[in-house]
Amino acid sequence: MRTPLALTALLGAAIAVAAALPQTHGAQPPAEPAADTVVSVTGDAANGFEITYYDGSGEYPPTDSEAMAECAEYETRIERVRCRAEVRTWYRDLATLRDALDWAHASRG
């Protein structure tokens, strides 16, 4: 006899908690993204990337050869190595972001 009473009390508590939670009625449209949200990355390291933002602005980083040439202008070897590592990382990450955005846009339909 105790089990049905405890079960009923637990069920009643769960219903009360569910009633107290805010209710959502249908899907609400997503909030407007920030203006600096990246919406598109095209190109490649050899020919240059184009980064497009939600507000319509864009960035055009130099090609990898231009960036490496700029790295060669540093005076010390450590600065040149650090610059080249940053360039390689930057272009690797841009390519990864480009592929991820392509996949996300394709999966939306």
BALOBA-1460 file (C-alpha; in Angstrom, 3 decimals):
// residues 109
<rec num="1" residu="m" x="0.000" y="0.000" z="0.000"/>
<rec num="2" residu="r" x="2.888" y="2.379" z="0.656"/>
<rec num="3" residu="t" x="4.365" y="2.041" z="-2.841"/>
<rec num="4" residu="p" x="1.315" y="3.395" z="-4.694"/>
<rec num="5" residu="l" x="1.085" y="6.285" z="-2.241"/>
<rec num="6" residu="a" x="4.770" y="7.170" z="-2.636"/>
<rec num="7" residu="l" x="4.505" y="6.812" z="-6.395"/>
<rec num="8" residu="t" x="1.455" y="9.065" z="-6.465"/>
<rec num="9" residu="a" x="3.227" y="11.671" z="-4.332"/>
<rec num="10" residu="l" x="6.291" y="11.548" z="-6.599"/>
<rec num="11" residu="l" x="4.138" y="11.851" z="-9.717"/>
<rec num="12" residu="g" x="2.261" y="14.795" z="-8.186"/>
<rec num="13" residu="a" x="5.569" y="16.545" z="-7.341"/>
<rec num="14" residu="a" x="6.844" y="15.996" z="-10.890"/>
<rec num="15" residu="i" x="3.655" y="17.480" z="-12.354"/>
<rec num="16" residu="a" x="3.920" y="20.481" z="-10.031"/>
<rec num="17" residu="v" x="7.524" y="21.105" z="-11.060"/>
<rec num="18" residu="a" x="6.644" y="20.770" z="-14.742"/>
<rec num="19" residu="a" x="3.794" y="23.246" z="-14.333"/>
<rec num="20" residu="a" x="6.136" y="25.751" z="-12.676"/>
<rec num="21" residu="l" x="8.684" y="25.652" z="-15.523"/>
<rec num="22" residu="p" x="8.366" y="28.274" z="-18.265"/>
<rec num="23" residu="q" x="6.386" y="27.042" z="-21.222"/>
<rec num="24" residu="t" x="7.556" y="27.411" z="-24.799"/>
<rec num="25" residu="h" x="4.887" y="27.662" z="-27.420"/>
<rec num="26" residu="g" x="6.306" y="26.625" z="-30.774"/>
<rec num="27" residu="a" x="9.708" y="27.349" z="-32.184"/>
<rec num="28" residu="q" x="10.902" y="30.900" z="-31.808"/>
<rec num="29" residu="p" x="13.074" y="32.436" z="-34.498"/>
<rec num="30" residu="p" x="16.777" y="32.507" z="-33.628"/>
<rec num="31" residu="a" x="18.254" y="35.740" z="-32.382"/>
<rec num="32" residu="e" x="20.117" y="37.918" z="-34.855"/>
<rec num="33" residu="p" x="23.812" y="36.899" z="-34.897"/>
<rec num="34" residu="a" x="26.541" y="39.375" z="-34.042"/>
<rec num="35" residu="a" x="27.762" y="41.550" z="-36.911"/>
<rec num="36" residu="d" x="31.244" y="39.988" z="-36.726"/>
<rec num="37" residu="t" x="29.950" y="36.421" z="-37.153"/>
<rec num="38" residu="v" x="31.816" y="34.664" z="-39.964"/>
<rec num="39" residu="v" x="29.324" y="33.403" z="-42.539"/>
<rec num="40" residu="s" x="31.615" y="32.391" z="-45.380"/>
<rec num="41" residu="v" x="35.235" y="31.556" z="-46.070"/>
<rec num="42" residu="t" x="36.288" y="30.951" z="-49.656"/>
<rec num="43" residu="g" x="39.590" y="30.430" z="-51.392"/>
<rec num="44" residu="d" x="42.772" y="28.731" z="-50.291"/>
<rec num="45" residu="a" x="46.173" y="29.613" z="-48.887"/>
<rec num="46" residu="a" x="47.931" y="29.699" z="-52.265"/>
<rec num="47" residu="n" x="45.425" y="32.009" z="-53.933"/>
<rec num="48" residu="g" x="44.168" y="33.882" z="-50.888"/>
<rec num="49" residu="f" x="41.146" y="33.551" z="-48.661"/>
<rec num="50" residu="e" x="38.051" y="35.736" z="-48.495"/>
<rec num="51" residu="i" x="36.339" y="35.968" z="-45.115"/>
<rec num="52" residu="t" x="32.766" y="37.304" z="-45.189"/>
<rec num="53" residu="y" x="30.972" y="38.482" z="-42.060"/>
<rec num="54" residu="y" x="27.257" y="38.635" z="-41.246"/>
<rec num="55" residu="d" x="27.177" y="42.425" z="-41.653"/>
<rec num="56" residu="g" x="28.449" y="42.062" z="-45.226"/>
<rec num="57" residu="s" x="32.002" y="43.216" z="-44.554"/>
<rec num="58" residu="g" x="34.957" y="41.104" z="-45.534"/>
<rec num="59" residu="e" x="38.634" y="40.484" z="-45.000"/>
<rec num="60" residu="y" x="41.190" y="39.379" z="-47.530"/>
<rec num="61" residu="p" x="44.325" y="38.063" z="-45.823"/>
<rec num="62" residu="p" x="47.464" y="37.878" z="-47.965"/>
<rec num="63" residu="t" x="48.322" y="34.654" z="-49.761"/>
<rec num="64" residu="d" x="50.628" y="32.256" z="-47.960"/>
<rec num="65" residu="s" x="53.604" y="33.268" z="-50.127"/>
<rec num="66" residu="e" x="53.030" y="36.978" z="-49.386"/>
<rec num="67" residu="a" x="52.715" y="36.242" z="-45.665"/>
<rec num="68" residu="m" x="55.882" y="34.118" z="-45.670"/>
<rec num="69" residu="a" x="57.733" y="36.897" z="-47.510"/>
<rec num="70" residu="e" x="56.681" y="39.306" z="-44.777"/>
<rec num="71" residu="c" x="57.978" y="36.841" z="-42.179"/>
<rec num="72" residu="a" x="61.367" y="36.859" z="-43.891"/>
<rec num="73" residu="e" x="61.680" y="40.569" z="-43.095"/>
<rec num="74" residu="y" x="62.060" y="39.936" z="-39.348"/>
<rec num="75" residu="e" x="65.597" y="40.410" z="-38.087"/>
<rec num="76" residu="t" x="66.035" y="37.437" z="-35.775"/>
<rec num="77" residu="r" x="65.624" y="33.778" z="-36.614"/>
<rec num="78" residu="i" x="63.237" y="33.250" z="-33.685"/>
<rec num="79" residu="e" x="60.926" y="36.006" z="-34.936"/>
<rec num="80" residu="r" x="60.948" y="34.522" z="-38.448"/>
<rec num="81" residu="v" x="60.182" y="31.012" z="-37.159"/>
<rec num="82" residu="r" x="57.397" y="32.305" z="-34.917"/>
<rec num="83" residu="c" x="55.887" y="34.279" z="-37.792"/>
<rec num="84" residu="r" x="55.968" y="31.273" z="-40.144"/>
<rec num="85" residu="a" x="54.345" y="29.067" z="-37.489"/>
<rec num="86" residu="e" x="51.597" y="31.660" z="-36.998"/>
<rec num="87" residu="v" x="51.013" y="31.881" z="-40.756"/>
<rec num="88" residu="r" x="50.799" y="28.093" z="-41.139"/>
<rec num="89" residu="t" x="48.394" y="27.872" z="-38.178"/>
<rec num="90" residu="w" x="46.261" y="30.753" z="-39.486"/>
<rec num="91" residu="y" x="45.855" y="29.228" z="-42.959"/>
<rec num="92" residu="r" x="45.273" y="25.732" z="-41.573"/>
<rec num="93" residu="d" x="42.519" y="27.092" z="-39.323"/>
<rec num="94" residu="l" x="40.978" y="29.102" z="-42.171"/>
<rec num="95" residu="a" x="40.802" y="25.963" z="-44.319"/>
<rec num="96" residu="t" x="39.214" y="24.043" z="-41.430"/>
<rec num="97" residu="l" x="36.683" y="26.835" z="-40.870"/>
<rec num="98" residu="r" x="35.902" y="26.960" z="-44.600"/>
<rec num="99" residu="d" x="35.241" y="23.202" z="-44.659"/>
<rec num="100" residu="a" x="33.106" y="23.370" z="-41.498"/>
<rec num="101" residu="l" x="30.998" y="26.213" z="-42.894"/>
<rec num="102" residu="d" x="30.545" y="24.348" z="-46.180"/>
<rec num="103" residu="w" x="29.399" y="21.267" z="-44.278"/>
<rec num="104" residu="a" x="27.034" y="23.298" z="-42.050"/>
<rec num="105" residu="h" x="25.489" y="25.088" z="-45.035"/>
<rec num="106" residu="a" x="25.075" y="21.811" z="-46.943"/>
<rec num="107" residu="s" x="23.392" y="20.032" z="-44.014"/>
<rec num="108" residu="r" x="20.773" y="22.813" z="-43.707"/>
<rec num="109" residu="g" x="19.239" y="21.789" z="-46.945"/>
